[in-house]
Every structure is written in structure tokens, then in C-alpha cells.
Amino acid sequence: MLQRGGRRRCIATSSCLYLKHVTFPSITVFGRLVSALPALVELKCNYVDFTHDHFHHDAFGLNDNRVKIRFMWLEPIECTSETLIDFLAHPSISGHLRKLIFIGASQRCLLQV
């Protein structure tokens, strides 16, 4: 990390995040990363996977730490559990969401909202 917050400032002002071939320990950890980027408005994930599909609703308050993501692209997603859907529908995650493209691993499941 650079002295005096140089790199930290750059990360905090990033508006677009592209993740490819990343495995997170859980959906909650993924959510914490997304929530830690206050300027994030666009999120693209290719081949993102989760070791466990745990999502703790209490980690994200209804009004606290609302992300400003307006566009989210998830492709292909191996984990299509109810837990992932709960995460995407949580008010702190979906509050500003305008477009969601969700493509399942079989390429047959396409959801565009």
C-alpha cells in the first residue's frame, strides 16, 4: 500500500470492477468486497465461484452501506442457489440496480432485469 492513502484513494473511487476466475469463501465475503467500494456502479463477473453459499443477511443492514451498483453482469455462475438470489435481492445490494444480466453455467439460464 502506498503511503498517505494513494492507492487506497484510487480503489475507493473506482466505479467499475471486473472479476475473472475468482473464488470467494462465501457470498457474504463477496458482498463485503462489493460494499467496501463506495463509488462502484458497474460490476462484471466472469467465472466467479463460491466455496460455500453462505449469506448472512445481518452483515448488510437495510439502509447501511447501500451500494450504488446500477449494472451487474454475472457469467457463468455455478452457484445458482436461493442464497445467491437472496443476496442479489437484498435491499443494500439491489437498491440502485437498474440492469442485471445473469447467465447460468449451462448457458440456458439467462435472466436480464
MOPAC internal coordinates of N, CA, C and O (Angstrom, degrees):
PM7 1SCF
backbone

  N    0.0000 0     0.00 0     0.00 0    0    0    0
  C    1.4510 1     0.00 0     0.00 0    1    0    0
  C    1.5204 1   108.25 1     0.00 0    2    1    0
  O    1.2310 1   120.95 1   -42.84 1    3    2    1
  N    1.2996 1   115.80 1   137.16 1    3    2    1
  C    1.4556 1   120.77 1   178.56 1    5    3    2
  C    1.5159 1   110.94 1   -72.78 1    6    5    3
  O    1.2310 1   121.02 1   -28.18 1    7    6    5
  N    1.3133 1   115.66 1   151.82 1    7    6    5
  C    1.4596 1   121.14 1   176.62 1    9    7    6
  C    1.5267 1   110.01 1   -64.58 1   10    9    7
  O    1.2310 1   121.13 1   -27.57 1   11   10    9
  N    1.2970 1   115.45 1   152.43 1   11   10    9
  C    1.4660 1   123.91 1   174.50 1   13   11   10
  C    1.5239 1   113.61 1    59.74 1   14   13   11
  O    1.2310 1   120.46 1  -151.85 1   15   14   13
  N    1.3033 1   116.72 1    28.15 1   15   14   13
  C    1.4573 1   120.81 1   171.00 1   17   15   14
  C    1.5179 1   116.32 1    73.15 1   18   17   15
  O    1.2310 1   119.04 1  -161.23 1   19   18   17
  N    1.3212 1   119.44 1    18.77 1   19   18   17
  C    1.4599 1   121.42 1  -179.10 1   21   19   18
  C    1.5126 1   112.95 1   -56.55 1   22   21   19
  O    1.2310 1   119.83 1   124.13 1   23   22   21
  N    1.3056 1   117.92 1   -55.87 1   23   22   21
  C    1.4586 1   121.46 1  -179.38 1   25   23   22
  C    1.5255 1   110.46 1   -72.80 1   26   25   23
  O    1.2310 1   120.30 1   142.72 1   27   26   25
  N    1.3066 1   117.04 1   -37.28 1   27   26   25
  C    1.4626 1   120.59 1   179.11 1   29   27   26
  C    1.5284 1   109.81 1   -59.99 1   30   29   27
  O    1.2310 1   119.99 1   138.78 1   31   30   29
  N    1.3130 1   117.63 1   -41.22 1   31   30   29
  C    1.4584 1   121.74 1   179.29 1   33   31   30
  C    1.5279 1   109.76 1   -63.76 1   34   33   31
  O    1.2310 1   120.17 1   139.86 1   35   34   33
  N    1.3249 1   117.29 1   -40.14 1   35   34   33
  C    1.4568 1   121.82 1   179.75 1   37   35   34
  C    1.5272 1   110.69 1   -63.01 1   38   37   35
  O    1.2310 1   119.87 1   136.00 1   39   38   37
  N    1.3146 1   117.85 1   -44.00 1   39   38   37
  C    1.4626 1   121.77 1   179.37 1   41   39   38
  C    1.5206 1   110.20 1   -66.03 1   42   41   39
  O    1.2310 1   119.99 1   138.31 1   43   42   41
  N    1.3066 1   117.62 1   -41.69 1   43   42   41
  C    1.4683 1   121.41 1  -177.72 1   45   43   42
  C    1.5254 1   112.37 1   -65.66 1   46   45   43
  O    1.2310 1   119.80 1   156.33 1   47   46   45
  N    1.3282 1   117.99 1   -23.67 1   47   46   45
  C    1.4599 1   120.38 1  -178.89 1   49   47   46
  C    1.5271 1   112.67 1  -102.19 1   50   49   47
  O    1.2310 1   119.74 1  -174.00 1   51   50   49
  N    1.3242 1   118.10 1     6.00 1   51   50   49
  C    1.4661 1   121.65 1   179.14 1   53   51   50
  C    1.5195 1   110.19 1   -67.61 1   54   53   51
  O    1.2310 1   120.68 1   -50.46 1   55   54   53
  N    1.3235 1   116.30 1   129.54 1   55   54   53
  C    1.4640 1   119.95 1  -178.81 1   57   55   54
  C    1.5252 1   112.79 1  -102.22 1   58   57   55
  O    1.2310 1   119.97 1   167.06 1   59   58   57
  N    1.3312 1   117.66 1   -12.94 1   59   58   57
  C    1.4605 1   121.50 1  -179.26 1   61   59   58
  C    1.5285 1   109.26 1  -132.73 1   62   61   59
  O    1.2310 1   120.73 1   -44.63 1   63   62   61
  N    1.3252 1   116.21 1   135.37 1   63   62   61
  C    1.4626 1   121.28 1   177.99 1   65   63   62
  C    1.5149 1   108.23 1  -130.19 1   66   65   63
  O    1.2310 1   120.70 1   -51.19 1   67   66   65
  N    1.3351 1   116.27 1   128.81 1   67   66   65
  C    1.4543 1   122.56 1   178.59 1   69   67   66
  C    1.5201 1   107.56 1  -120.34 1   70   69   67
  O    1.2310 1   120.63 1   -62.71 1   71   70   69
  N    1.3270 1   116.40 1   117.29 1   71   70   69
  C    1.4597 1   122.20 1  -179.96 1   73   71   70
  C    1.5215 1   109.00 1  -112.84 1   74   73   71
  O    1.2310 1   120.46 1   -48.31 1   75   74   73
  N    1.3293 1   116.73 1   131.69 1   75   74   73
  C    1.4623 1   120.84 1   179.38 1   77   75   74
  C    1.5179 1   109.03 1  -136.78 1   78   77   75
  O    1.2310 1   120.86 1   -49.34 1   79   78   77
  N    1.3295 1   115.97 1   130.66 1   79   78   77
  C    1.4644 1   123.52 1   179.49 1   81   79   78
  C    1.5283 1   111.55 1    54.74 1   82   81   79
  O    1.2310 1   121.08 1  -123.68 1   83   82   81
  N    1.3213 1   115.54 1    56.32 1   83   82   81
  C    1.4632 1   121.61 1   179.12 1   85   83   82
  C    1.5225 1   108.38 1  -121.45 1   86   85   83
  O    1.2310 1   120.84 1   -43.74 1   87   86   85
  N    1.3383 1   116.00 1   136.26 1   87   86   85
  C    1.4612 1   121.24 1   175.30 1   89   87   86
  C    1.5195 1   108.38 1  -114.50 1   90   89   87
  O    1.2310 1   121.05 1   -53.74 1   91   90   89
  N    1.3250 1   115.61 1   126.26 1   91   90   89
  C    1.4606 1   122.33 1   177.68 1   93   91   90
  C    1.5249 1   109.01 1  -103.01 1   94   93   91
  O    1.2310 1   120.05 1   -30.73 1   95   94   93
  N    1.3326 1   117.51 1   149.27 1   95   94   93
  C    1.4650 1   120.12 1   178.10 1   97   95   94
  C    1.5281 1   112.38 1   -61.58 1   98   97   95
  O    1.2310 1   120.21 1   147.11 1   99   98   97
  N    1.3278 1   117.20 1   -32.89 1   99   98   97
  C    1.4654 1   120.59 1  -179.30 1  101   99   98
  C    1.5256 1   109.35 1  -160.45 1  102  101   99
  O    1.2310 1   121.33 1   -11.93 1  103  102  101
  N    1.3177 1   115.06 1   168.07 1  103  102  101
  C    1.4629 1   120.61 1   176.21 1  105  103  102
  C    1.5257 1   110.17 1   -65.35 1  106  105  103
  O    1.2310 1   120.55 1   146.63 1  107  106  105
  N    1.3278 1   116.55 1   -33.37 1  107  106  105
  C    1.4660 1   120.77 1   178.36 1  109  107  106
  C    1.5269 1   111.17 1   -61.79 1  110  109  107
  O    1.2310 1   119.97 1   136.92 1  111  110  109
  N    1.3277 1   117.66 1   -43.08 1  111  110  109
  C    1.4690 1   121.39 1   179.60 1  113  111  110
  C    1.5329 1   109.80 1   -64.69 1  114  113  111
  O    1.2310 1   120.30 1   138.42 1  115  114  113
  N    1.3144 1   117.03 1   -41.58 1  115  114  113
  C    1.4648 1   121.36 1   175.77 1  117  115  114
  C    1.5348 1   110.22 1   -59.35 1  118  117  115
  O    1.2310 1   120.55 1   135.75 1  119  118  117
  N    1.3139 1   116.54 1   -44.25 1  119  118  117
  C    1.4614 1   121.73 1   178.49 1  121  119  118
  C    1.5137 1   112.70 1   -62.82 1  122  121  119
  O    1.2310 1   120.66 1   142.69 1  123  122  121
  N    1.3208 1   116.34 1   -37.31 1  123  122  121
  C    1.4732 1   119.63 1   178.15 1  125  123  122
  C    1.5207 1   111.29 1   -66.09 1  126  125  123
  O    1.2310 1   120.44 1   141.67 1  127  126  125
  N    1.3383 1   116.76 1   -38.33 1  127  126  125
  C    1.4629 1   119.85 1   176.70 1  129  127  126
  C    1.5297 1   110.05 1   -62.04 1  130  129  127
  O    1.2310 1   120.80 1   130.56 1  131  130  129
  N    1.3144 1   116.07 1   -49.44 1  131  130  129
  C    1.4619 1   120.93 1  -179.34 1  133  131  130
  C    1.5303 1   110.81 1   -60.52 1  134  133  131
  O    1.2310 1   120.35 1   138.69 1  135  134  133
  N    1.3148 1   116.94 1   -41.31 1  135  134  133
  C    1.4694 1   121.31 1  -179.32 1  137  135  134
  C    1.5211 1   112.69 1   -69.68 1  138  137  135
  O    1.2310 1   120.16 1   157.70 1  139  138  137
  N    1.3192 1   117.29 1   -22.30 1  139  138  137
  C    1.4634 1   121.12 1  -178.12 1  141  139  138
  C    1.5281 1   112.59 1   -79.77 1  142  141  139
  O    1.2310 1   120.41 1   175.07 1  143  142  141
  N    1.3221 1   116.81 1    -4.93 1  143  142  141
  C    1.4629 1   121.40 1  -179.20 1  145  143  142
  C    1.5321 1   108.91 1  -110.49 1  146  145  143
  O    1.2310 1   120.07 1   -89.89 1  147  146  145
  N    1.3233 1   117.48 1    90.11 1  147  146  145
  C    1.4643 1   121.14 1  -171.09 1  149  147  146
  C    1.5279 1   115.21 1   -64.89 1  150  149  147
  O    1.2310 1   119.41 1   155.70 1  151  150  149
  N    1.3165 1   118.73 1   -24.30 1  151  150  149
  C    1.4682 1   120.96 1  -177.66 1  153  151  150
  C    1.5299 1   112.84 1   -96.25 1  154  153  151
  O    1.2310 1   119.90 1  -177.93 1  155  154  153
  N    1.3198 1   117.79 1     2.07 1  155  154  153
  C    1.4621 1   122.08 1  -175.18 1  157  155  154
  C    1.5303 1   111.34 1   -66.68 1  158  157  155
  O    1.2310 1   120.36 1   -56.87 1  159  158  157
  N    1.3307 1   116.91 1   123.13 1  159  158  157
  C    1.4639 1   121.60 1   177.70 1  161  159  158
  C    1.5310 1   111.93 1  -122.37 1  162  161  159
  O    1.2310 1   120.03 1   165.49 1  163  162  161
  N    1.3302 1   117.56 1   -14.51 1  163  162  161
  C    1.4593 1   121.27 1  -179.45 1  165  163  162
  C    1.5218 1   109.44 1  -135.75 1  166  165  163
  O    1.2310 1   120.80 1   -52.29 1  167  166  165
  N    1.3308 1   116.08 1   127.71 1  167  166  165
  C    1.4647 1   122.09 1  -178.60 1  169  167  166
  C    1.5161 1   108.96 1  -131.08 1  170  169  167
  O    1.2310 1   120.63 1   -58.35 1  171  170  169
  N    1.3375 1   116.40 1   121.65 1  171  170  169
  C    1.4620 1   121.98 1   176.90 1  173  171  170
  C    1.5218 1   108.09 1  -120.77 1  174  173  171
  O    1.2310 1   120.81 1   -51.66 1  175  174  173
  N    1.3130 1   116.05 1   128.34 1  175  174  173
  C    1.4638 1   121.53 1  -178.92 1  177  175  174
  C    1.5167 1   109.71 1  -127.44 1  178  177  175
  O    1.2310 1   120.55 1   -58.81 1  179  178  177
  N    1.3209 1   116.56 1   121.19 1  179  178  177
  C    1.4544 1   122.67 1   174.46 1  181  179  178
  C    1.5182 1   108.20 1  -118.09 1  182  181  179
  O    1.2310 1   121.02 1   -54.57 1  183  182  181
  N    1.3214 1   115.66 1   125.43 1  183  182  181
  C    1.4615 1   122.41 1   178.78 1  185  183  182
  C    1.5235 1   112.03 1    57.36 1  186  185  183
  O    1.2310 1   120.73 1  -134.54 1  187  186  185
  N    1.3131 1   116.21 1    45.46 1  187  186  185
  C    1.4609 1   121.73 1   173.69 1  189  187  186
  C    1.5212 1   107.07 1   -93.08 1  190  189  187
  O    1.2310 1   120.87 1   -46.75 1  191  190  189
  N    1.3233 1   115.93 1   133.25 1  191  190  189
  C    1.4608 1   120.67 1  -177.57 1  193  191  190
  C    1.5225 1   109.25 1  -131.31 1  194  193  191
  O    1.2310 1   121.07 1   -15.29 1  195  194  193
  N    1.3261 1   115.55 1   164.71 1  195  194  193
  C    1.4565 1   122.56 1  -179.48 1  197  195  194
  C    1.5203 1   109.02 1  -128.19 1  198  197  195
  O    1.2310 1   120.65 1   -48.79 1  199  198  197
  N    1.3360 1   116.35 1   131.21 1  199  198  197
  C    1.4570 1   120.66 1   177.63 1  201  199  198
  C    1.5202 1   110.07 1   -63.82 1  202  201  199
  O    1.2310 1   120.58 1   137.30 1  203  202  201
  N    1.3158 1   116.49 1   -42.70 1  203  202  201
  C    1.4679 1   123.39 1   176.88 1  205  203  202
  C    1.5179 1   107.65 1  -129.04 1  206  205  203
  O    1.2310 1   120.54 1   -29.67 1  207  206  205
  N    1.3198 1   116.56 1   150.33 1  207  206  205
  C    1.4665 1   118.25 1   179.65 1  209  207  206
  C    1.5225 1   112.00 1   -96.86 1  210  209  207
  O    1.2310 1   120.58 1  -147.08 1  211  210  209
  N    1.3304 1   116.50 1    32.92 1  211  210  209
  C    1.4638 1   121.04 1   179.37 1  213  211  210
  C    1.5268 1   110.48 1   -71.46 1  214  213  211
  O    1.2310 1   121.42 1   -44.85 1  215  214  213
  N    1.3236 1   114.90 1   135.15 1  215  214  213
  C    1.4639 1   121.22 1   173.11 1  217  215  214
  C    1.5147 1   107.70 1  -140.13 1  218  217  215
  O    1.2310 1   120.67 1   -61.92 1  219  218  217
  N    1.3136 1   116.32 1   118.08 1  219  218  217
  C    1.4587 1   122.18 1  -179.14 1  221  219  218
  C    1.5277 1   108.80 1   -99.66 1  222  221  219
  O    1.2310 1   120.89 1   -73.05 1  223  222  221
  N    1.3279 1   115.90 1   106.95 1  223  222  221
  C    1.4659 1   121.48 1  -178.96 1  225  223  222
  C    1.5233 1   112.01 1   -56.59 1  226  225  223
  O    1.2310 1   120.71 1   145.40 1  227  226  225
  N    1.3270 1   116.26 1   -34.60 1  227  226  225
  C    1.4637 1   120.72 1  -176.86 1  229  227  226
  C    1.5245 1   112.66 1   -65.74 1  230  229  227
  O    1.2310 1   120.02 1   160.14 1  231  230  229
  N    1.3227 1   117.56 1   -19.86 1  231  230  229
  C    1.4610 1   120.56 1  -179.99 1  233  231  230
  C    1.5299 1   111.56 1   -71.37 1  234  233  231
  O    1.2310 1   120.83 1   164.16 1  235  234  233
  N    1.3289 1   116.03 1   -15.84 1  235  234  233
  C    1.4606 1   121.33 1  -177.79 1  237  235  234
  C    1.5198 1   108.45 1  -128.17 1  238  237  235
  O    1.2310 1   120.60 1   -73.36 1  239  238  237
  N    1.3259 1   116.45 1   106.64 1  239  238  237
  C    1.4611 1   120.04 1   178.68 1  241  239  238
  C    1.5193 1   110.94 1   -67.90 1  242  241  239
  O    1.2310 1   120.62 1   -17.11 1  243  242  241
  N    1.3082 1   116.41 1   162.89 1  243  242  241
  C    1.4642 1   119.83 1  -179.50 1  245  243  242
  C    1.5171 1   112.39 1   -66.19 1  246  245  243
  O    1.2310 1   120.11 1   143.82 1  247  246  245
  N    1.3163 1   117.39 1   -36.18 1  247  246  245
  C    1.4641 1   120.49 1  -178.54 1  249  247  246
  C    1.5177 1   113.08 1  -114.05 1  250  249  247
  O    1.2310 1   120.10 1   165.22 1  251  250  249
  N    1.3151 1   117.42 1   -14.78 1  251  250  249
  C    1.4587 1   121.16 1  -178.75 1  253  251  250
  C    1.5258 1   110.22 1   -80.90 1  254  253  251
  O    1.2310 1   120.75 1   -36.90 1  255  254  253
  N    1.2981 1   116.17 1   143.10 1  255  254  253
  C    1.4611 1   122.85 1   172.51 1  257  255  254
  C    1.5245 1   113.67 1    52.22 1  258  257  255
  O    1.2310 1   120.16 1  -139.67 1  259  258  257
  N    1.3053 1   117.30 1    40.33 1  259  258  257
  C    1.4643 1   118.83 1   176.19 1  261  259  258
  C    1.5171 1   109.00 1   -66.35 1  262  261  259
  O    1.2310 1   121.16 1   -51.61 1  263  262  261
  N    1.3199 1   115.39 1   128.39 1  263  262  261
  C    1.4587 1   119.09 1   177.51 1  265  263  262
  C    1.5223 1   108.51 1   -80.83 1  266  265  263
  O    1.2310 1   120.88 1   -21.66 1  267  266  265
  N    1.3094 1   115.92 1   158.34 1  267  266  265
  C    1.4616 1   121.13 1  -177.13 1  269  267  266
  C    1.5257 1   111.81 1  -106.20 1  270  269  267
  O    1.2310 1   120.38 1  -159.25 1  271  270  269
  N    1.3138 1   116.88 1    20.75 1  271  270  269
  C    1.4621 1   120.98 1  -177.90 1  273  271  270
  C    1.5261 1   109.84 1   -62.65 1  274  273  271
  O    1.2310 1   121.29 1   -54.29 1  275  274  273
  N    1.3288 1   115.14 1   125.71 1  275  274  273
  C    1.4617 1   121.05 1   177.39 1  277  275  274
  C    1.5229 1   111.73 1  -105.68 1  278  277  275
  O    1.2310 1   120.31 1   155.31 1  279  278  277
  N    1.3403 1   117.02 1   -24.69 1  279  278  277
  C    1.4656 1   121.40 1  -178.38 1  281  279  278
  C    1.5232 1   109.24 1  -132.75 1  282  281  279
  O    1.2310 1   120.63 1   -51.59 1  283  282  281
  N    1.3311 1   116.40 1   128.41 1  283  282  281
  C    1.4644 1   120.60 1   179.29 1  285  283  282
  C    1.5286 1   108.87 1  -135.56 1  286  285  283
  O    1.2310 1   121.06 1   -49.83 1  287  286  285
  N    1.3323 1   115.58 1   130.17 1  287  286  285
  C    1.4692 1   122.97 1   179.60 1  289  287  286
  C    1.5198 1   106.81 1  -123.54 1  290  289  287
  O    1.2310 1   120.37 1   -59.19 1  291  290  289
  N    1.3341 1   116.90 1   120.81 1  291  290  289
  C    1.4629 1   122.34 1   179.50 1  293  291  290
  C    1.5209 1   108.22 1  -123.39 1  294  293  291
  O    1.2310 1   120.14 1   -63.32 1  295  294  293
  N    1.3601 1   117.34 1   116.68 1  295  294  293
  C    1.4617 1   120.58 1  -176.93 1  297  295  294
  C    1.5116 1   111.52 1  -156.24 1  298  297  295
  O    1.2310 1   117.96 1   -34.18 1  299  298  297
  N    1.3051 1   121.49 1   145.82 1  299  298  297
  C    1.4544 1   122.55 1   -40.43 1  301  299  298
  C    1.5178 1   108.50 1   -72.90 1  302  301  299
  O    1.2310 1   120.16 1   -30.87 1  303  302  301
  N    1.2691 1   117.30 1   149.13 1  303  302  301
  C    1.4585 1   121.97 1  -177.92 1  305  303  302
  C    1.5199 1   109.10 1  -107.31 1  306  305  303
  O    1.2310 1   120.77 1   -60.15 1  307  306  305
  N    1.3298 1   116.13 1   119.85 1  307  306  305
  C    1.4638 1   121.29 1   177.75 1  309  307  306
  C    1.5209 1   110.25 1   -75.99 1  310  309  307
  O    1.2310 1   120.98 1   139.72 1  311  310  309
  N    1.3102 1   115.73 1   -40.28 1  311  310  309
  C    1.4608 1   121.89 1  -176.12 1  313  311  310
  C    1.5205 1   108.71 1   -89.05 1  314  313  311
  O    1.2310 1   120.42 1   -78.72 1  315  314  313
  N    1.3214 1   116.80 1   101.28 1  315  314  313
  C    1.4630 1   120.04 1   179.24 1  317  315  314
  C    1.5214 1   110.07 1  -115.01 1  318  317  315
  O    1.2310 1   121.08 1  -139.61 1  319  318  317
  N    1.3020 1   115.53 1    40.39 1  319  318  317
  C    1.4582 1   120.68 1  -177.21 1  321  319  318
  C    1.5262 1   111.56 1   -76.23 1  322  321  319
  O    1.2310 1   121.40 1   -11.61 1  323  322  321
  N    1.3137 1   114.93 1   168.39 1  323  322  321
  C    1.4650 1   120.38 1   174.80 1  325  323  322
  C    1.5212 1   110.60 1   -60.32 1  326  325  323
  O    1.2310 1   120.73 1   149.35 1  327  326  325
  N    1.3213 1   116.20 1   -30.65 1  327  326  325
  C    1.4602 1   120.69 1  -179.13 1  329  327  326
  C    1.5260 1   111.03 1   -62.58 1  330  329  327
  O    1.2310 1   119.95 1   137.61 1  331  330  329
  N    1.3178 1   117.69 1   -42.39 1  331  330  329
  C    1.4669 1   120.74 1   178.14 1  333  331  330
  C    1.5301 1   110.34 1   -65.41 1  334  333  331
  O    1.2310 1   120.37 1   139.47 1  335  334  333
  N    1.3116 1   116.90 1   -40.53 1  335  334  333
  C    1.4631 1   120.64 1   177.57 1  337  335  334
  C    1.5278 1   110.10 1   -64.25 1  338  337  335
  O    1.2310 1   120.17 1   139.28 1  339  338  337
  N    1.3404 1   117.27 1   -40.72 1  339  338  337
  C    1.4698 1   121.12 1   176.20 1  341  339  338
  C    1.5255 1   110.80 1   -58.91 1  342  341  339
  O    1.2310 1   120.72 1   137.92 1  343  342  341
  N    1.3338 1   116.22 1   -42.08 1  343  342  341
  C    1.4597 1   120.85 1   178.78 1  345  343  342
  C    1.5302 1   110.63 1   -61.90 1  346  345  343
  O    1.2310 1   120.55 1   131.24 1  347  346  345
  N    1.3347 1   116.56 1   -48.76 1  347  346  345
  C    1.4654 1   120.72 1  -177.76 1  349  347  346
  C    1.5256 1   112.22 1   -64.91 1  350  349  347
  O    1.2310 1   120.52 1   150.53 1  351  350  349
  N    1.3294 1   116.61 1   -29.47 1  351  350  349
  C    1.4657 1   120.90 1  -178.95 1  353  351  350
  C    1.5216 1   113.28 1   -88.55 1  354  353  351
  O    1.2310 1   119.85 1   172.03 1  355  354  353
  N    1.3266 1   117.89 1    -7.97 1  355  354  353
  C    1.4649 1   120.78 1  -178.24 1  357  355  354
  C    1.5327 1   109.27 1   -62.26 1  358  357  355
  O    1.2310 1   119.75 1   -45.24 1  359  358  357
  N    1.3276 1   118.08 1   134.76 1  359  358  357
  C    1.4766 1   121.20 1  -177.31 1  361  359  358
  C    1.5277 1   114.76 1   -54.80 1  362  361  359
  O    1.2310 1   119.68 1   146.89 1  363  362  361
  N    1.3190 1   118.21 1   -33.11 1  363  362  361
  C    1.4677 1   118.88 1  -179.07 1  365  363  362
  C    1.5272 1   111.38 1   -73.05 1  366  365  363
  O    1.2310 1   119.76 1   159.80 1  367  366  365
  N    1.3291 1   118.07 1   -20.20 1  367  366  365
  C    1.4612 1   122.00 1   178.75 1  369  367  366
  C    1.5270 1   110.64 1   -96.01 1  370  369  367
  O    1.2310 1   120.12 1   135.90 1  371  370  369
  N    1.3100 1   117.37 1   -44.10 1  371  370  369
  C    1.4671 1   121.05 1  -172.71 1  373  371  370
  C    1.5247 1   114.33 1   -97.00 1  374  373  371
  O    1.2310 1   119.86 1  -175.80 1  375  374  373
  N    1.3084 1   117.87 1     4.20 1  375  374  373
  C    1.4618 1   121.01 1  -175.41 1  377  375  374
  C    1.5162 1   115.03 1   -56.47 1  378  377  375
  O    1.2310 1   119.68 1   144.35 1  379  378  377
  N    1.3300 1   118.21 1   -35.65 1  379  378  377
  C    1.4671 1   121.88 1  -178.65 1  381  379  378
  C    1.5262 1   112.11 1  -111.99 1  382  381  379
  O    1.2310 1   120.07 1  -179.64 1  383  382  381
  N    1.3331 1   117.47 1     0.36 1  383  382  381
  C    1.4587 1   122.44 1  -174.53 1  385  383  382
  C    1.5240 1   111.31 1   -63.51 1  386  385  383
  O    1.2310 1   120.65 1   -52.92 1  387  386  385
  N    1.3266 1   116.36 1   127.08 1  387  386  385
  C    1.4584 1   122.27 1   178.60 1  389  387  386
  C    1.5254 1   111.41 1  -109.85 1  390  389  387
  O    1.2310 1   120.40 1   149.63 1  391  390  389
  N    1.3342 1   116.85 1   -30.37 1  391  390  389
  C    1.4613 1   119.51 1  -178.28 1  393  391  390
  C    1.5215 1   109.16 1  -142.93 1  394  393  391
  O    1.2310 1   121.19 1   -51.41 1  395  394  393
  N    1.3305 1   115.34 1   128.59 1  395  394  393
  C    1.4603 1   122.51 1   177.74 1  397  395  394
  C    1.5110 1   107.72 1  -128.34 1  398  397  395
  O    1.2310 1   120.66 1   -56.60 1  399  398  397
  N    1.3176 1   116.34 1   123.40 1  399  398  397
  C    1.4567 1   121.49 1   174.19 1  401  399  398
  C    1.5190 1   106.27 1  -115.11 1  402  401  399
  O    1.2310 1   121.03 1   -58.46 1  403  402  401
  N    1.3178 1   115.63 1   121.54 1  403  402  401
  C    1.4640 1   122.97 1  -173.17 1  405  403  402
  C    1.5199 1   107.02 1  -129.15 1  406  405  403
  O    1.2310 1   120.35 1   -67.86 1  407  406  405
  N    1.3230 1   116.94 1   112.14 1  407  406  405
  C    1.4576 1   121.19 1  -178.83 1  409  407  406
  C    1.5192 1   108.15 1  -115.48 1  410  409  407
  O    1.2310 1   120.70 1   -59.41 1  411  410  409
  N    1.3244 1   116.26 1   120.59 1  411  410  409
  C    1.4582 1   121.77 1  -179.49 1  413  411  410
  C    1.5179 1   111.53 1   -71.61 1  414  413  411
  O    1.2310 1   120.83 1   -13.83 1  415  414  413
  N    1.3328 1   116.02 1   166.17 1  415  414  413
  C    1.4597 1   122.01 1  -177.03 1  417  415  414
  C    1.5253 1   111.93 1   -62.07 1  418  417  415
  O    1.2310 1   119.96 1   149.81 1  419  418  417
  N    1.3241 1   117.68 1   -30.19 1  419  418  417
  C    1.4635 1   120.94 1  -178.87 1  421  419  418
  C    1.5295 1   112.13 1   -78.36 1  422  421  419
  O    1.2310 1   120.08 1   175.74 1  423  422  421
  N    1.3282 1   117.46 1    -4.26 1  423  422  421
  C    1.4636 1   124.19 1  -176.61 1  425  423  422
  C    1.5285 1   111.87 1    64.54 1  426  425  423
  O    1.2310 1   120.37 1  -176.04 1  427  426  425
  N    1.3243 1   116.90 1     3.96 1  427  426  425
  C    1.4619 1   120.13 1   179.26 1  429  427  426
  C    1.5182 1   111.53 1   -98.05 1  430  429  427
  O    1.2310 1   120.92 1   164.90 1  431  430  429
  N    1.3025 1   115.84 1   -15.10 1  431  430  429
  C    1.4598 1   120.05 1  -178.14 1  433  431  430
  C    1.5233 1   108.40 1  -101.98 1  434  433  431
  O    1.2310 1   120.52 1   -77.98 1  435  434  433
  N    1.2922 1   116.60 1   102.02 1  435  434  433
  C    1.4632 1   121.36 1   178.59 1  437  435  434
  C    1.5162 1   108.05 1  -120.77 1  438  437  435
  O    1.2310 1   121.29 1   -57.12 1  439  438  437
  N    1.2947 1   115.14 1   122.88 1  439  438  437
  C    1.4580 1   120.71 1   177.62 1  441  439  438
  C    1.5120 1   107.62 1  -124.24 1  442  441  439
  O    1.2310 1   120.69 1   -58.76 1  443  442  441
  N    1.3047 1   116.29 1   121.24 1  443  442  441
  C    1.4610 1   120.26 1   176.35 1  445  443  442
  C    1.5127 1   107.56 1  -125.60 1  446  445  443
  O    1.2310 1   121.06 1   -59.23 1  447  446  445
  N    1.3113 1   115.59 1   120.77 1  447  446  445
  C    1.4600 1   121.52 1  -177.98 1  449  447  446
  C    1.5098 1   108.91 1  -112.30 1  450  449  447
  O    1.2310 1   120.10 1   180.00 1  451  450  449

